[in-house]
Amino acid sequence: MISSVSFHPFLSHLPIALYIGALGLLYKNRVSRNALLGQAASFNLSMGFIGAAMADFTGMISADINLTTNVEVEGHQGYSFLFTVFIGLATIYSFTRPYTQTAVGIYIAGFFALCASAFSGYLIAFPPNV
């Protein structure tokens, strides 16, 4: 999976860490009412969104070099795009209304999309013995 052409395996871990870190900062900000933590969470989500877009782009390039079949990759691409949409929405909500019921729903849905994307990517990198 790692080749001289593909940066996707290196970039794909960045949005995962930034999103989970941002969720932790949002929770801590909600409990302690420290405005600086909310700003750090919004910054993490912003950088995570940029990282997710870069990971999506490099993933499309990786798919085009035909290391795996399209059927194996399409599910992962769908989950990854869904996560990118959710992290973009979470970024917007973190700046405008971070603790509304809609925002919390987007954070949770984004986490599940992240888990699905990470697991499907894991199955591509480490296919089960069949």
GISUL-V909571 format. One record per residue. N is the residue number from 1. RES is the residue in three letters. PSI is psi in degrees with one decimal (NA if undefined). OMEGA is omega in degrees with one decimal (* if undefined). BURIAL is # if it has 24 or more other C-alpha atoms within 12 Angstrom, else .. Layout:
BEGIN
N RES PSI OMEGA BURIAL
N RES PSI OMEGA BURIAL
END
This chain:
BEGIN
1 MET -34.5 178.8 .
2 ILE 123.6 178.9 .
3 SER 173.5 179.2 .
4 SER -15.9 -177.7 .
5 VAL -23.6 -170.0 .
6 SER 120.4 173.7 #
7 PHE 0.1 -175.0 .
8 HIS -44.9 179.8 #
9 PRO -25.8 -179.9 #
10 PHE -35.5 -177.1 .
11 LEU -20.8 -172.4 #
12 SER -17.7 -179.2 #
13 HIS -20.8 -177.5 #
14 LEU -51.5 -179.7 #
15 PRO -28.4 178.6 #
16 ILE -51.4 -178.4 #
17 ALA -41.4 -178.4 #
18 LEU -37.3 -180.0 #
19 TYR -46.5 -180.0 #
20 ILE -40.3 175.6 #
21 GLY -39.9 178.9 #
22 ALA -39.6 177.5 #
23 LEU -40.2 176.4 #
24 GLY -41.1 178.2 .
25 LEU -38.4 176.8 #
26 LEU -41.5 178.5 #
27 TYR -46.8 -179.4 .
28 LYS -36.9 177.0 .
29 ASN -38.9 178.8 .
30 ARG -38.4 -178.6 .
31 VAL -45.7 -171.9 .
32 SER -11.4 -179.6 .
33 ARG 39.0 177.7 .
34 ASN 112.9 -175.7 .
35 ALA -29.3 -179.4 .
36 LEU -34.7 177.8 .
37 LEU -37.3 176.9 #
38 GLY -39.1 177.3 #
39 GLN -39.3 178.2 .
40 ALA -38.1 177.8 #
41 ALA -43.2 178.2 #
42 SER -38.9 177.3 #
43 PHE -43.5 177.9 #
44 ASN -43.3 179.3 #
45 LEU -38.3 178.2 #
46 SER -47.9 178.6 #
47 MET -34.9 177.4 #
48 GLY -37.1 177.4 #
49 PHE -43.6 177.2 #
50 ILE -42.8 177.8 #
51 GLY -37.5 178.4 #
52 ALA -39.9 177.5 #
53 ALA -41.1 177.8 #
54 MET -40.0 178.6 #
55 ALA -38.8 176.4 #
56 ASP -45.6 -178.6 #
57 PHE -46.8 -179.5 #
58 THR -27.7 174.9 #
59 GLY -37.8 176.8 #
60 MET -37.5 176.9 #
61 ILE -41.4 179.0 .
62 SER -38.2 179.4 #
63 ALA -30.4 -178.3 #
64 ASP -14.8 178.9 .
65 ILE 6.8 169.6 .
66 ASN 45.0 173.1 .
67 LEU -26.0 177.7 .
68 THR 167.2 180.0 .
69 THR 159.7 -179.9 .
70 ASN -33.1 -178.6 .
71 VAL -39.6 179.8 .
72 GLU -32.6 -172.2 .
73 VAL -29.3 -171.6 #
74 GLU -37.9 177.3 .
75 GLY -43.8 178.8 .
76 HIS -40.1 178.8 #
77 GLN -38.2 178.3 #
78 GLY -47.5 178.3 #
79 TYR -38.3 -179.4 #
80 SER -41.2 177.5 #
81 PHE -40.1 177.6 #
82 LEU -42.7 177.1 #
83 PHE -39.4 179.3 #
84 THR -39.5 176.4 #
85 VAL -45.6 -178.7 #
86 PHE -38.3 179.6 #
87 ILE -31.0 174.3 #
88 GLY -45.0 176.9 #
89 LEU -40.6 178.8 #
90 ALA -36.0 177.9 #
91 THR -45.7 179.5 #
92 ILE -47.3 -179.4 #
93 TYR -32.0 179.9 #
94 SER -29.0 178.1 #
95 PHE -29.4 -173.2 #
96 THR -60.5 -177.6 .
97 ARG 80.3 -169.4 .
98 PRO -20.0 -173.5 #
99 TYR 20.7 175.0 #
100 THR 165.5 -179.3 .
101 GLN -36.9 178.0 .
102 THR -43.5 -179.3 .
103 ALA -44.3 179.2 #
104 VAL -38.3 175.9 #
105 GLY -39.4 177.9 .
106 ILE -40.1 178.2 #
107 TYR -43.3 -178.5 #
108 ILE -45.0 178.9 .
109 ALA -38.0 176.6 .
110 GLY -38.0 178.3 #
111 PHE -41.6 178.5 #
112 PHE -37.4 175.4 .
113 ALA -37.5 176.1 #
114 LEU -45.8 179.5 #
115 CYS -43.0 179.3 #
116 ALA -41.2 179.2 #
117 SER -44.2 -179.6 #
118 ALA -41.3 -179.3 #
119 PHE -41.5 179.2 .
120 SER -33.5 174.9 #
121 GLY -37.1 176.0 #
122 TYR -42.1 -180.0 .
123 LEU -27.8 176.4 .
124 ILE -43.5 -178.1 #
125 ALA -37.1 -178.6 .
126 PHE 79.4 -176.5 .
127 PRO 143.9 178.9 .
128 PRO 150.8 178.1 .
129 ASN 117.4 -178.2 .
130 VAL NA * .
END
